[in-house]
Amino acid sequence: MLYSLVARSALIATMISVPAAYAAHEDFRANFSGFKEVGALNNETGAIFSQGKGTLRLRLDRTNHMITFNLTYSGLSSAVTQAHIHFGKAHVPGGVLVFFCSNLPNPPAGTQACPANGGTVTGTITAANVLAIAGQNVTAGDFVALEDAIESETAYGNIHTANFPAGEIRGEIRKGEEDD
């Protein structure tokens, strides 16, 4: 009887702790298209007719305050200049929260180069990568702001090219692994 009670208690403890540990990680994704593009803040261009496409996979680790990412893209009209996460709702432009990669002359410290003609970029994002967006009340290093933007579905990925400096393809970041 005592053995049975101990075994049941251990099983219940495991059932309670596994979901808590699992909740510390959450997956997000975005599928990029020119049809989702809106243009730059204060210079809206509308959708872009582009053969470009891309996918983004994010894994948010709340315990360690980091995000791992995998960004793949191809078919763009010209060389990629930069790719990053913006803080903005669907169909609305917003400020840049973090960079995935950049081929600009002075990217944030530690930013890797973008494959110019398509490819894959992987990495880790921490509080050190979060940029200030004064007009949206985000301070540099505010990882919670990044988490909240992603969780609330007010973040999007954007890939900029030489032909479309305001962005050629865009993908809204959403929970889960399903496609749009």
C-alpha positions as CSV (number, residue, x, y, z in Angstrom):
1,M,0.0,0.0,0.0
2,L,2.8,2.4,0.9
3,Y,4.7,1.5,-2.3
4,S,1.5,2.2,-4.3
5,L,1.1,5.6,-2.7
6,V,4.7,6.5,-3.3
7,A,4.5,5.4,-7.0
8,R,1.3,7.4,-7.5
9,S,2.9,10.5,-5.9
10,A,6.0,10.2,-8.1
11,L,3.8,9.8,-11.2
12,I,1.7,12.9,-10.3
13,A,4.8,14.9,-9.6
14,T,6.2,13.9,-13.0
15,M,3.0,14.8,-14.8
16,I,3.0,18.2,-13.1
17,S,6.6,19.0,-13.8
18,V,6.8,17.9,-17.4
19,P,4.3,20.5,-18.7
20,A,6.0,23.2,-16.7
21,A,9.4,22.3,-18.3
22,Y,7.8,22.0,-21.7
23,A,6.2,25.4,-21.4
24,A,9.7,27.0,-21.0
25,H,10.2,26.4,-24.7
26,E,7.8,27.5,-27.4
27,D,8.1,27.3,-31.2
28,F,7.2,30.1,-33.6
29,R,7.3,30.3,-37.4
30,A,6.9,32.7,-40.3
31,N,6.4,32.2,-44.0
32,F,7.8,35.1,-46.1
33,S,6.2,36.5,-49.3
34,G,6.2,39.8,-51.1
35,F,2.4,39.9,-50.9
36,K,2.8,40.4,-47.1
37,E,5.2,43.4,-47.6
38,V,4.0,46.9,-46.6
39,G,7.2,49.0,-47.0
40,A,9.1,51.2,-44.6
41,L,7.8,53.2,-41.7
42,N,6.3,56.5,-43.2
43,N,7.1,55.3,-46.8
44,E,4.5,52.5,-47.4
45,T,4.9,50.9,-50.8
46,G,2.4,48.1,-50.5
47,A,2.8,44.5,-51.6
48,I,5.8,43.5,-53.7
49,F,5.4,41.2,-56.7
50,S,8.4,39.0,-55.9
51,Q,9.4,35.4,-56.6
52,G,11.2,35.5,-53.3
53,K,10.2,33.2,-50.5
54,G,11.5,32.3,-47.1
55,T,10.8,30.5,-43.8
56,L,11.7,31.3,-40.3
57,R,11.6,29.0,-37.3
58,L,12.1,30.4,-33.8
59,R,12.4,28.5,-30.5
60,L,11.9,30.7,-27.5
61,D,13.6,29.5,-24.3
62,R,12.1,31.5,-21.5
63,T,14.3,29.9,-18.8
64,N,17.5,31.0,-20.4
65,H,16.1,34.2,-22.0
66,M,17.2,33.3,-25.5
67,I,15.8,32.5,-29.0
68,T,17.4,30.1,-31.5
69,F,16.5,30.8,-35.1
70,N,16.7,29.3,-38.6
71,L,16.0,31.6,-41.5
72,T,16.0,30.2,-45.1
73,Y,15.3,32.3,-48.2
74,S,15.6,32.1,-52.0
75,G,14.4,33.6,-55.3
76,L,14.8,37.3,-54.3
77,S,15.2,39.9,-57.0
78,S,18.7,41.2,-55.9
79,A,21.3,40.8,-53.2
80,V,20.0,40.7,-49.6
81,T,21.1,43.7,-47.6
82,Q,19.6,42.7,-44.2
83,A,17.1,40.5,-42.4
84,H,15.6,41.1,-38.9
85,I,12.5,41.1,-36.6
86,H,10.3,44.2,-36.5
87,F,7.8,45.2,-33.9
88,G,4.5,45.8,-35.7
89,K,1.1,44.3,-36.4
90,A,0.1,42.5,-39.6
91,H,0.0,45.0,-42.5
92,V,1.7,47.7,-40.4
93,P,5.4,48.6,-40.4
94,G,7.3,48.8,-37.1
95,G,10.8,49.4,-35.8
96,V,13.6,46.8,-35.9
97,L,13.9,44.7,-32.7
98,V,16.8,42.3,-33.6
99,F,18.9,41.4,-36.6
100,F,19.3,38.0,-38.1
101,C,22.0,39.1,-40.5
102,S,23.2,42.2,-42.4
103,N,25.4,43.1,-45.3
104,L,25.2,46.8,-44.4
105,P,28.4,48.8,-43.7
106,N,27.8,49.2,-39.9
107,P,25.5,46.4,-38.5
108,P,25.0,45.9,-34.8
109,A,28.1,44.2,-33.2
110,G,28.2,40.5,-33.7
111,T,25.7,40.4,-36.6
112,Q,26.5,37.8,-39.1
113,A,26.6,38.4,-42.9
114,C,23.5,37.5,-44.9
115,P,23.9,35.0,-47.8
116,A,23.5,37.5,-50.6
117,N,21.6,35.3,-53.1
118,G,19.7,33.0,-50.8
119,G,20.6,30.5,-48.2
120,T,20.2,29.8,-44.5
121,V,21.1,31.8,-41.4
122,T,21.0,30.3,-38.0
123,G,21.9,31.7,-34.6
124,T,20.9,32.7,-31.1
125,I,19.3,35.9,-29.9
126,T,19.7,37.2,-26.4
127,A,19.0,40.5,-24.5
128,A,22.3,41.8,-25.9
129,N,20.8,41.7,-29.4
130,V,17.6,43.7,-28.7
131,L,17.7,47.2,-30.2
132,A,16.0,50.3,-28.8
133,I,12.9,51.5,-30.6
134,A,12.3,54.8,-28.8
135,G,9.0,55.6,-30.6
136,Q,7.6,52.2,-29.5
137,N,8.9,52.3,-25.9
138,V,11.4,49.5,-26.3
139,T,14.8,49.9,-24.6
140,A,18.0,48.3,-25.8
141,G,18.5,44.9,-24.1
142,D,14.8,44.4,-23.2
143,F,14.4,40.7,-23.9
144,V,10.9,40.7,-22.3
145,A,9.7,43.3,-24.9
146,L,11.0,40.9,-27.6
147,E,9.2,37.9,-26.0
148,D,6.0,39.9,-25.6
149,A,6.0,41.1,-29.2
150,I,6.5,37.6,-30.4
151,E,3.9,36.0,-28.0
152,S,1.3,38.7,-28.8
153,E,1.8,38.2,-32.6
154,T,3.0,41.8,-33.1
155,A,6.3,40.8,-34.6
156,Y,7.3,40.0,-38.2
157,G,10.4,39.0,-40.0
158,N,11.6,41.1,-43.0
159,I,14.2,40.5,-45.7
160,H,15.5,43.6,-47.4
161,T,17.3,43.6,-50.8
162,A,19.2,46.1,-53.0
163,N,16.1,46.5,-55.3
164,F,13.7,46.8,-52.3
165,P,15.6,48.6,-49.5
166,A,12.4,48.9,-47.4
167,G,11.8,45.1,-47.7
168,E,11.1,42.6,-50.4
169,I,9.5,39.8,-48.5
170,R,7.9,39.7,-45.0
171,G,6.5,37.0,-42.7
172,E,4.2,37.4,-39.7
173,I,5.6,35.5,-36.7
174,R,3.1,33.1,-35.3
175,K,2.9,30.3,-32.7
176,G,3.5,26.7,-33.7
177,E,5.0,25.0,-36.7
178,E,2.0,25.0,-39.1
179,D,2.2,26.8,-42.4
180,D,0.1,29.9,-43.2
